[in-house]
Amino acid sequence: MTMRACGLALLLAVAGAAHAEGRLAVHDAWVRAIPPGASMTAGYATLSNDGDSPVTVLTAQSDTFRNVSLHETILTQDIAKMREVHRLVVAPGATVKLEPGGYHLMLMSPRRNIAVGDKVGITFLLQDGQRVDTSFDVTDPSAVDD
């Protein structure tokens, strides 16, 4: 095999491997505005994987909040309970909604005031070491239909 053919084979192998990875995309991201005196709020978005392998979200972080965690609301005997989720898998070609009453981000202890119309930066941390930076719109809670 010539040097040129080896180089081309290596380039195609690398390109194929990059395509085989999962790729997390974040859409329709929003955060509830924080009422006066409150120390937490929630974040919602649609997560999609347009790659060929699963994407595992381990957690999220934000410079705006001291603590960010992924939670799920579970209904047991007509009682809603929240529990922390330590990994959320998004299958290839699938979407997972972070929405009221389901999976969502708990955003606690804000470092600054946030108001309707602001943007909040949130980074999703993935199992493979990738970091996905996103921007969430701060929305008036009364304007959002649960």
GUKEDREN-539133 format. One line per 3 residues: number of its first residue (from 1); their letters; for each residue x, y, z of N, C-alpha, C. Coordinates in steps of 0.05 Angstrom, whole numbers, plus 5000, padded with zeros to 4 digits. Layout:
N
NUM = A = X Y Z X Y Z X Y Z ~ ...
This chain:
146
1 = MTM = 5017 4977 5000 5000 5000 5000 5018 5025 5000 ~ 5012 5044 4983 5029 5068 4981 5023 5086 5005 ~ 5041 5105 5009 5038 5124 5031 5012 5140 5028
4 = RAC = 5006 5148 5003 4981 5163 4998 4957 5146 5005 ~ 4956 5121 4997 4934 5103 5003 4931 5099 5033 ~ 4953 5096 5047 4952 5093 5076 4940 5118 5089
7 = GLA = 4949 5141 5080 4938 5166 5091 4909 5169 5086 ~ 4900 5162 5062 4871 5163 5056 4855 5144 5073 ~ 4865 5120 5077 4852 5100 5093 4849 5109 5122
10 = LLL = 4871 5121 5132 4871 5132 5160 4850 5155 5162 ~ 4850 5173 5143 4831 5195 5143 4802 5185 5142 ~ 4796 5165 5126 4769 5154 5125 4762 5140 5151
13 = AVA = 4781 5127 5163 4775 5113 5189 4769 5134 5211 ~ 4785 5155 5211 4780 5176 5231 4753 5190 5227 ~ 4747 5196 5202 4721 5208 5196 4698 5190 5203
16 = GAA = 4701 5164 5198 4680 5145 5205 4677 5143 5235 ~ 4699 5143 5249 4697 5142 5279 4684 5167 5290 ~ 4689 5190 5279 4677 5215 5289 4647 5214 5283
19 = HAE = 4639 5203 5261 4611 5202 5254 4596 5182 5273 ~ 4611 5162 5283 4598 5141 5299 4592 5151 5328 ~ 4603 5174 5336 4598 5184 5362 4570 5194 5365
22 = GRL = 4561 5194 5390 4535 5208 5395 4540 5238 5395 ~ 4520 5253 5388 4522 5282 5387 4497 5294 5401 ~ 4502 5307 5423 4480 5319 5438 4474 5347 5427
25 = AVH = 4449 5352 5421 4440 5379 5413 4418 5387 5433 ~ 4417 5413 5439 4398 5423 5459 4381 5444 5445 ~ 4354 5441 5447 4335 5459 5434 4315 5469 5454
28 = DAW = 4303 5492 5448 4280 5502 5463 4286 5504 5493 ~ 4310 5514 5500 4319 5514 5528 4308 5539 5542 ~ 4296 5535 5566 4286 5558 5582 4288 5552 5611
31 = VRA = 4288 5573 5627 4290 5572 5656 4267 5589 5667 ~ 4254 5580 5688 4234 5596 5701 4247 5619 5715 ~ 4236 5643 5713 4246 5666 5728 4243 5660 5757
34 = IPP = 4261 5671 5773 4261 5665 5802 4244 5686 5816 ~ 4224 5678 5831 4208 5697 5846 4224 5709 5868 ~ 4218 5733 5877 4233 5746 5899 4234 5728 5924
37 = GAS = 4257 5725 5935 4261 5709 5959 4266 5679 5954 ~ 4261 5670 5930 4265 5641 5924 4295 5635 5919 ~ 4303 5611 5925 4331 5604 5922 4335 5582 5901
40 = MTA = 4314 5575 5887 4317 5555 5866 4297 5559 5844 ~ 4303 5548 5821 4285 5548 5799 4290 5522 5783 ~ 4277 5519 5760 4281 5496 5744 4287 5503 5715
43 = GYA = 4300 5485 5701 4308 5489 5673 4297 5467 5656 ~ 4288 5474 5632 4276 5455 5614 4288 5458 5586 ~ 4287 5436 5571 4298 5436 5543 4291 5410 5530
46 = TLS = 4296 5409 5504 4295 5384 5489 4323 5376 5482 ~ 4331 5351 5490 4357 5340 5484 4354 5320 5461 ~ 4370 5323 5441 4369 5303 5419 4397 5293 5412
49 = NDG = 4398 5269 5402 4423 5256 5394 4421 5249 5365 ~ 4436 5264 5349 4436 5259 5320 4460 5242 5311 ~ 4473 5229 5331 4496 5212 5325 4488 5183 5322
52 = DSP = 4508 5165 5321 4503 5137 5317 4506 5120 5342 ~ 4513 5132 5364 4516 5118 5389 4503 5134 5412 ~ 4496 5120 5434 4483 5134 5456 4500 5156 5467
55 = VTV = 4486 5177 5478 4499 5199 5493 4489 5196 5521 ~ 4508 5197 5541 4501 5196 5569 4507 5223 5582 ~ 4486 5236 5591 4489 5261 5606 4493 5254 5636
58 = LTA = 4515 5263 5647 4520 5258 5676 4510 5279 5694 ~ 4513 5304 5686 4504 5327 5702 4505 5352 5685 ~ 4501 5374 5699 4503 5400 5685 4514 5420 5706
61 = QSD = 4524 5442 5696 4535 5463 5713 4530 5490 5701 ~ 4531 5511 5718 4526 5538 5708 4541 5558 5726 ~ 4552 5579 5714 4564 5600 5730 4543 5616 5745
64 = TFR = 4518 5615 5736 4496 5631 5749 4486 5618 5775 ~ 4489 5591 5777 4479 5577 5801 4501 5561 5814 ~ 4500 5560 5841 4521 5545 5856 4517 5515 5852
67 = NVS = 4492 5506 5848 4487 5478 5846 4467 5473 5824 ~ 4474 5455 5806 4456 5446 5784 4455 5416 5785 ~ 4431 5405 5784 4429 5375 5783 4405 5367 5766
70 = LHE = 4407 5343 5755 4386 5332 5738 4367 5317 5756 ~ 4341 5322 5753 4321 5309 5769 4299 5297 5752 ~ 4283 5280 5764 4260 5268 5751 4237 5269 5771
73 = TIL = 4213 5277 5761 4190 5277 5778 4176 5250 5773 ~ 4170 5236 5795 4157 5210 5794 4131 5212 5809 ~ 4109 5201 5796 4083 5201 5809 4078 5173 5821
76 = TQD = 4076 5172 5848 4071 5147 5862 4046 5151 5879 ~ 4025 5135 5873 4000 5137 5888 3990 5166 5890 ~ 3990 5179 5867 3980 5207 5865 3997 5227 5881
79 = IAK = 4022 5220 5888 4040 5238 5902 4064 5242 5884 ~ 4070 5267 5877 4093 5273 5860 4118 5275 5877 ~ 4139 5261 5870 4164 5262 5884 4186 5267 5864
82 = MRE = 4206 5283 5873 4230 5287 5856 4253 5270 5866 ~ 4268 5260 5847 4293 5246 5854 4315 5254 5835 ~ 4339 5255 5845 4362 5262 5829 4368 5239 5810
85 = VHR = 4376 5246 5786 4383 5227 5765 4413 5231 5760 ~ 4429 5209 5762 4457 5211 5759 4467 5206 5731 ~ 4450 5197 5714 4457 5194 5686 4431 5192 5670
88 = LVV = 4432 5205 5647 4409 5205 5629 4419 5198 5601 ~ 4410 5175 5591 4419 5165 5565 4400 5174 5543 ~ 4411 5186 5522 4396 5194 5499 4405 5175 5476
91 = APG = 4387 5158 5467 4394 5138 5447 4399 5152 5420 ~ 4413 5138 5402 4418 5149 5375 4391 5155 5361 ~ 4389 5179 5351 4364 5187 5336 4341 5195 5354
94 = ATV = 4345 5194 5381 4323 5198 5400 4324 5227 5411 ~ 4302 5235 5423 4300 5260 5438 4290 5254 5466 ~ 4299 5269 5485 4289 5268 5513 4281 5296 5521
97 = KLE = 4257 5299 5531 4248 5326 5539 4253 5330 5568 ~ 4265 5353 5575 4266 5362 5602 4242 5381 5604 ~ 4222 5373 5620 4197 5388 5620 4184 5386 5648
100 = PGG = 4166 5405 5653 4151 5404 5679 4137 5377 5682 ~ 4141 5365 5706 4128 5339 5711 4144 5315 5702 ~ 4168 5319 5691 4185 5298 5682 4214 5303 5689
103 = YHL = 4232 5297 5671 4260 5304 5675 4263 5334 5674 ~ 4281 5345 5690 4286 5374 5690 4312 5380 5705 ~ 4321 5404 5702 4345 5413 5716 4336 5428 5741
106 = MLM = 4347 5422 5764 4343 5438 5788 4366 5457 5790 ~ 4360 5483 5791 4380 5504 5791 4378 5518 5818 ~ 4398 5514 5835 4396 5523 5863 4418 5544 5870
109 = SPR = 4411 5561 5888 4429 5581 5899 4440 5599 5877 ~ 4424 5617 5866 4434 5634 5845 4455 5653 5855 ~ 4475 5658 5838 4497 5676 5845 4490 5705 5838
112 = RNI = 4469 5709 5822 4460 5736 5814 4430 5734 5809 ~ 4418 5757 5808 4390 5759 5801 4387 5753 5771 ~ 4366 5739 5765 4359 5735 5736 4331 5745 5732
115 = AVG = 4327 5757 5709 4301 5769 5703 4292 5758 5676 ~ 4265 5760 5672 4254 5752 5646 4269 5767 5624 ~ 4276 5752 5604 4291 5763 5581 4321 5758 5583
118 = DKV = 4331 5751 5607 4359 5744 5610 4365 5718 5597 ~ 4391 5712 5594 4400 5686 5584 4418 5674 5607 ~ 4416 5648 5610 4432 5634 5630 4448 5612 5615
121 = GIT = 4474 5613 5619 4491 5593 5607 4491 5567 5624 ~ 4486 5545 5612 4487 5519 5625 4503 5500 5608 ~ 4521 5485 5621 4538 5466 5607 4530 5437 5615
124 = FLL = 4524 5421 5596 4519 5392 5601 4545 5377 5600 ~ 4550 5360 5620 4575 5344 5622 4567 5316 5614 ~ 4581 5305 5594 4575 5279 5583 4595 5258 5593
127 = QDG = 4587 5233 5593 4604 5211 5603 4630 5209 5587 ~ 4629 5215 5561 4653 5213 5545 4672 5236 5548 ~ 4666 5255 5566 4684 5278 5571 4676 5303 5556
130 = QRV = 4657 5300 5537 4648 5324 5523 4633 5343 5541 ~ 4634 5368 5534 4619 5389 5548 4602 5403 5527 ~ 4576 5406 5532 4559 5418 5513 4548 5444 5525
133 = DTS = 4558 5467 5515 4550 5493 5526 4524 5502 5513 ~ 4505 5511 5529 4479 5520 5519 4471 5546 5532 ~ 4451 5559 5520 4440 5583 5531 4411 5579 5535
136 = FDV = 4402 5584 5560 4373 5581 5567 4361 5609 5569 ~ 4337 5612 5558 4322 5637 5561 4308 5638 5587 ~ 4309 5660 5601 4294 5663 5626 4265 5672 5619
139 = TDP = 4245 5657 5628 4218 5660 5620 4200 5666 5644 ~ 4179 5682 5640 4159 5687 5661 4144 5661 5666 ~ 4144 5651 5690 4130 5625 5696 4101 5626 5690
142 = SAV = 4088 5649 5693 4059 5651 5687 4053 5650 5657 ~ 4074 5654 5641 4070 5654 5612 4074 5626 5600 ~ 4083 5607 5617 4089 5580 5607 4066 5562 5615
145 = DD = 4057 5546 5595 4035 5528 5600 4047 5501 5609 ~ 4042 5493 5634 4051 5467 5644 4034 5446 5633
